[in-house]
Every structure is written in structure tokens, then in C-alpha cells.
Amino acid sequence: PLGIAHQRKFIWDSVEEGEWFCMLDDNIDYFTAVEQPLYFQDELPVKEDKELRKVFERRIDFLEFQSVLEDTIKEAERVGARMAGFASNQNFFFRGKKFRYVGFILGKTMLFKKNKFVQWDTNLEVKEDYQITAENLLHFGVVVINNFAIAKYKHYQKGGCGTFNEREQKLKHCAGELIKKYGWLFRYKN
């Protein structure tokens, strides 16, 4: 069947229980991460030092990306999370703490430890990343968000789920379904 949730579920079903794996969207241009050795600090004073913006904007190659993935999985294992991801806000000012443990994980890059407790809702044509984040918070009480790394991408492009105008009705419908099921986790503005 067509649809991103079906594709994600197919990948999920193909992985062994207990195995860590990464899902990447196909429209990522590149990744950035805080430069080393600053990357290994728990927190950076972004509110006092605006020059730190530069260290958040550094492009990384595949080998460093792999190292960031491994570091993020290590933190997820440490806190008992089965889902992890990266900053969803491009603004470094909101990314001073390296790790957060509650929040939304953007579907561009998601890490999972396959488990039997969470399942993809294939009825959602969009916002499936919100649904799987909610499931993980519901079952495990924690996710890991590495704020020191982020995917750079174009959002709402033609193809895939389509432009914003093409998917607006689906977005509204799926948001409503998420509010019904996980209302205590989500809020919305009209």
C-alpha cells in the first residue's frame, strides 16, 4: 500500500526485535552537528554567547554522522528510550542542552530499538512521526532528542506527501485523530 506510514511499518516489520535501526527521509540535503570537542559537552551557553551559532552550523560527513548516531543510541540505552532523533528547531538558541528526553521527534531522521509495544498507525497519511513519538512516550515515558545535530532538508515538496497546499486537508484530519487519541500530549492553535 501507498503512504509513508505503510512504508515505515514495512521497515519496522523487517527488523529483528531489540535491534537499533535508523529511518531517513529521502529529501535530506545534509546534516550539521556541533563541532568537537564542544559536541561532547552536556550544555552550551547559547543564550550568553551568540557566536556559538557557528558551531551548530558545521556540515558533517557520513563517518561523523555515524558517530553522532552511535552517541545518540548510547544515550537512549542509558535512559531506557526506544526512540531517538535530532533537533526539530533549526535555531541554535533553543538547542543549548545536548539531550532532551520529552518532545517531538521529526520524521526526517528517527532511530528506533525495535520492540513489541509500539506500532505504526497506518491510517495516518501524514503526521505519522507524531504518532510514533506519542506511542513511545506512552509506553516508555522517554525519547531522546540530540539537539547538537540536525538534518537540513526541504519541507513540503512536490512528490511524496506533496506540497503544503496539497496535504493541508490530510494534515488537519490527522491532527484531529492525534488529538482524539493522545490529547493529553498535544495541543493546537486554530
Disulfide bonds with the S-S distance in Angstrom:
none
